[in-house]
Amino acid sequence: MMGWIRRFFAKPQAAPDAPPKPLVEPELPAAGNPPANEPDPFAAFLPFQIRPLESADVSKLISVFRDAIQVGTADQYNQAQRDAWSQAQSHDSLISLLSEGETVVAEWDQELVGFAQRVQDCINMIYVHPDSARVGIATLLYQHLEDGARVDGVSRLTAYVSLTAHDFFQFMGFNSEGEEQADRGGVSLTRHLMRKSLVTN
Ligand SMILES: CC(C)(COP(=O)(O)OP(=O)(O)OC[C@H]1O[C@@H](n2cnc3c(N)ncnc32)[C@H](O)[C@@H]1OP(=O)(O)O)[C@@H](O)C(=O)NCCC(=O)NCCS
């Protein structure tokens, strides 16, 4: 069974006011993970719902975006970088960005816990709230977008990937084509250019 499925079913239910607990399950050997491009047979049994973005989601989505950056990327980016990244999009510019392409959100117990966007052949955004990390939410969001890309006849997906998300995209079958610097309000952030072919040989 995949590591994240095992962690999910082992996840302790925190009291409402308790701080989030780190998940410290032992790692599964690599042989326990199926190939990244196989559909997950357990997805249908999970309590997450993936659905299209609705206008009522925007405030919650912005708070997921900011928390995912401020908390979720703290091991890879310093405070100035996280501030520049999380504030690079104003409320209005984020709404305008979200209206492009396809944006889907993940709900868990009626709470919006993540979102992702594809514009043509580019996975533009994928963010999961740190309290809901490593239980497979980004996997389900991404799989939804990849399915849509295949239906649209996209042959190769591109993503500009944070250092934090590199291993996630690699797990999804992307390869890094190298690092580059992104500018966010005059602050430089290292990221990977990653691509995945959707064409089977
Ligand atoms: C990257 C991100 C979207 C992943 O979301 P997630 O829901 O925790 O990812 P999943 O649970 O679906 O992870 C699936 C697999 O990806 C890999 N993975 C995900 N996050 C990882 C991490 N931080 N370190 C190493 N591997 C990771 C693992 O192989 C994981 O499987 P496992 O848990 O069984 O080991 C989330 O951490 C996030 O929002 N990060 C901050 C914002 C960001 O950088 N977004 C991307 C912008 S390009």
The ligand as a MOL file (V3000), in Angstrom:
LIG
                    3D

  0  0  0     0  0            999 V3000
M  V30 BEGIN CTAB
M  V30 COUNTS 48 50 0 0 0
M  V30 BEGIN ATOM
M  V30 1 C 3.9180 20.2570 -2.9360 0
M  V30 2 C 2.5260 20.0430 -2.3190 0
M  V30 3 C 1.4540 20.5730 -3.2730 0
M  V30 4 C 2.3280 18.5290 -2.0910 0
M  V30 5 O 1.0200 18.3400 -1.5440 0
M  V30 6 P 0.6170 17.0010 -0.7290 0
M  V30 7 O -0.8680 16.9100 -0.7200 0
M  V30 8 O 1.2980 17.0110 0.5940 0
M  V30 9 O 1.2410 15.8480 -1.6450 0
M  V30 10 P 0.8180 14.2940 -1.6560 0
M  V30 11 O 0.3850 13.8680 -0.2880 0
M  V30 12 O -0.1350 14.0600 -2.7700 0
M  V30 13 O 2.2390 13.6200 -1.9840 0
M  V30 14 C 2.3780 12.5460 -2.8940 0
M  V30 15 C 3.8370 12.1380 -2.9480 0
M  V30 16 O 4.6450 13.2510 -3.4040 0
M  V30 17 C 5.9030 13.2330 -2.6760 0
M  V30 18 N 5.9670 14.3970 -1.8010 0
M  V30 19 C 4.9860 15.2930 -1.5420 0
M  V30 20 N 5.4360 16.2700 -0.7030 0
M  V30 21 C 6.7290 15.9680 -0.4350 0
M  V30 22 C 7.7270 16.5900 0.3720 0
M  V30 23 N 7.4970 17.7220 1.0490 0
M  V30 24 N 8.9380 16.0100 0.4400 0
M  V30 25 C 9.2100 14.8770 -0.2430 0
M  V30 26 N 8.2820 14.2270 -1.0240 0
M  V30 27 C 7.0710 14.7730 -1.1210 0
M  V30 28 C 5.9060 11.9600 -1.8520 0
M  V30 29 O 6.4440 10.9120 -2.6630 0
M  V30 30 C 4.4100 11.7540 -1.6130 0
M  V30 31 O 4.1070 10.3850 -1.3560 0
M  V30 32 P 4.2740 9.8200 0.1630 0
M  V30 33 O 3.5810 10.8060 1.0760 0
M  V30 34 O 3.5950 8.4800 0.0950 0
M  V30 35 O 5.7380 9.7420 0.4430 0
M  V30 36 C 2.4270 20.7740 -0.9480 0
M  V30 37 O 3.5130 20.3460 -0.1450 0
M  V30 38 C 2.4620 22.2770 -1.0110 0
M  V30 39 O 1.4350 22.9140 -1.1730 0
M  V30 40 N 3.6860 22.8630 -0.8580 0
M  V30 41 C 3.8470 24.3090 -0.7080 0
M  V30 42 C 3.4810 25.1100 -1.9350 0
M  V30 43 C 4.2460 24.7070 -3.1640 0
M  V30 44 O 5.4690 24.6200 -3.1760 0
M  V30 45 N 3.4670 24.4660 -4.2280 0
M  V30 46 C 3.9860 24.1230 -5.5180 0
M  V30 47 C 4.2770 25.3660 -6.2920 0
M  V30 48 S 5.1300 24.9070 -7.7810 0
M  V30 END ATOM
M  V30 BEGIN BOND
M  V30 1 1 1 2
M  V30 2 1 2 3
M  V30 3 1 2 4
M  V30 4 1 2 36
M  V30 5 1 4 5
M  V30 6 1 5 6
M  V30 7 2 6 7
M  V30 8 1 6 8
M  V30 9 1 6 9
M  V30 10 1 9 10
M  V30 11 2 10 11
M  V30 12 1 10 12
M  V30 13 1 10 13
M  V30 14 1 13 14
M  V30 15 1 14 15
M  V30 16 1 15 16
M  V30 17 1 15 30
M  V30 18 1 16 17
M  V30 19 1 17 18
M  V30 20 1 17 28
M  V30 21 1 18 19
M  V30 22 1 18 27
M  V30 23 2 19 20
M  V30 24 1 20 21
M  V30 25 1 21 22
M  V30 26 2 21 27
M  V30 27 1 22 23
M  V30 28 2 22 24
M  V30 29 1 24 25
M  V30 30 2 25 26
M  V30 31 1 26 27
M  V30 32 1 28 29
M  V30 33 1 28 30
M  V30 34 1 30 31
M  V30 35 1 31 32
M  V30 36 2 32 33
M  V30 37 1 32 34
M  V30 38 1 32 35
M  V30 39 1 36 37
M  V30 40 1 36 38
M  V30 41 2 38 39
M  V30 42 1 38 40
M  V30 43 1 40 41
M  V30 44 1 41 42
M  V30 45 1 42 43
M  V30 46 2 43 44
M  V30 47 1 43 45
M  V30 48 1 45 46
M  V30 49 1 46 47
M  V30 50 1 47 48
M  V30 END BOND
M  V30 END CTAB
M  END
